[in-house]
Amino acid sequence: MDRPVTRDLSSELARWRSDTPGCAGLVHLNNAGAALMPRPVHEAILAHLSLEQELGGYEAADAQSQAIERAHAAVARLMEAEFRNIALVQNSTVAFAQAISAFDLGPGDIVLTSRADYASNQIMYLSLSRRRGVEIVRAPDALEGGVDPEAVRRLISRRRPALVALTWIPTNSGLVQPVEAVGRICREAEVPYLIDACQAVGQVPLNVDNLHCDYLSGTSRKFLRGPRGLGFLYVSDRALQSGAHPLLVDMHGADWTDADSFELRPDAGRFETWEFAYALVLGLGAAAEYALKVGVDTAGHRAYELADYARACLAALPGVRVLDRGPELCAIVTIAIAGRDTSDIKLLLRARGINTSSPHREDAVIDMDEKQTTSALRISPHYYNTREEIDTAVEAIREIVSDPSRR
Ligand SMILES: Cc1ncc(COP(=O)(O)O)c(C=O)c1O
């Protein structure tokens, strides 16, 4: 992400914080887990639940059909995509799995991915290998970290994968993988390309055309600040026009036209299923509108700066090792603490009103083994956080780490 010239955001910051009631009592530095929802998101969800209570679930959805359409459109706008290319699904994992299931992968087919791909994605690849005989190839990293696009280019021309799948920002570190460069390579070679943008949406400006992807998965609850329990999938026109669809389509994705035939919807809705938590759809729409109003550029720039500040402060603490590496580092800061399991530290911080999280080896075996740690403390600020909150968290970590009775 380009870094624009810093401007004074104090009045915006005061508004963002007053829109976020949780800020009053918490230092919430777990936006990579689930961010604090701003007030309009919370209100949209509650209003629809009340309507369901008053009118009935189906009747409330009918009454709010236009608002539901606007919510869907806001998600599309956020990605600079068209309405017809966005499917709303239960979460990012489902979105990713729906996209993979559109490929009839079998013995001898290759899925080309990275060493840093998200744990659930890696498990899906391995499951495809176990059940379908698919070969999984992980492209090597560049020296500074993150997948090497030139290695991807060479592997594409040598091995001709059926699919390239890449996690933009893995969950367990600040690494930002070069998804745009890989996208250009996939497009030139006409190889389908799937991006997991789960941690990117809301902190990195996103334009699906620039990424040259066929599919892109995301979630509502992280840097986008929407509710838990909802995700989305971008499906390109290229994929739609080729007739791509998830392996198991339902009656929302297709019409059962005759005893032995079905007809697909023309749009990305073929990747959705019939039942929706409409309150959450409206909450997601409000989150997308809110992110557009703040500006993802502004949000990301500020979040990155807070993360840089946190990294610098934490690196100065005795016994603390900053784990993030890569040519670009985002708003996810990870540290290892000598001789300590970070789960305990996360809980001690939570008891002081400071939210962080603690990825373990199983969340990223390749990366964690390489960094020679079995756990990390993850600190993920967002634009509504402050430097003072980072100072509070760093000071608390310093105290906990240096307190011999806590060992
Ligand atoms: C990079 C990445 N991809 C995918 C996911 C899964 O998202 P969801 O829980 O919405 O399925 C996560 C969750 O942490 C993630 O960090």
The ligand as a MOL file (V3000), in Angstrom:
LIG
                    3D

  0  0  0     0  0            999 V3000
M  V30 BEGIN CTAB
M  V30 COUNTS 16 16 0 0 0
M  V30 BEGIN ATOM
M  V30 1 C -5.8970 -15.1040 6.3320 0
M  V30 2 C -7.1870 -15.6980 6.7900 0
M  V30 3 N -7.9400 -16.3780 5.9320 0
M  V30 4 C -9.1030 -16.9370 6.2890 0
M  V30 5 C -9.5590 -16.8330 7.5740 0
M  V30 6 C -10.8530 -17.4990 7.9360 0
M  V30 7 O -11.8710 -16.5670 8.0320 0
M  V30 8 P -13.3020 -17.0180 8.5610 0
M  V30 9 O -13.0960 -17.3570 10.0060 0
M  V30 10 O -14.1860 -15.8470 8.3240 0
M  V30 11 O -13.6940 -18.2050 7.7740 0
M  V30 12 C -8.8170 -16.1270 8.5230 0
M  V30 13 C -9.2710 -16.0220 9.9100 0
M  V30 14 O -8.5600 -15.6560 10.7980 0
M  V30 15 C -7.6010 -15.5360 8.1170 0
M  V30 16 O -6.8480 -14.8580 8.9770 0
M  V30 END ATOM
M  V30 BEGIN BOND
M  V30 1 1 1 2
M  V30 2 1 2 3
M  V30 3 2 2 15
M  V30 4 2 3 4
M  V30 5 1 4 5
M  V30 6 1 5 6
M  V30 7 2 5 12
M  V30 8 1 6 7
M  V30 9 1 7 8
M  V30 10 2 8 9
M  V30 11 1 8 10
M  V30 12 1 8 11
M  V30 13 1 12 13
M  V30 14 1 12 15
M  V30 15 2 13 14
M  V30 16 1 15 16
M  V30 END BOND
M  V30 END CTAB
M  END
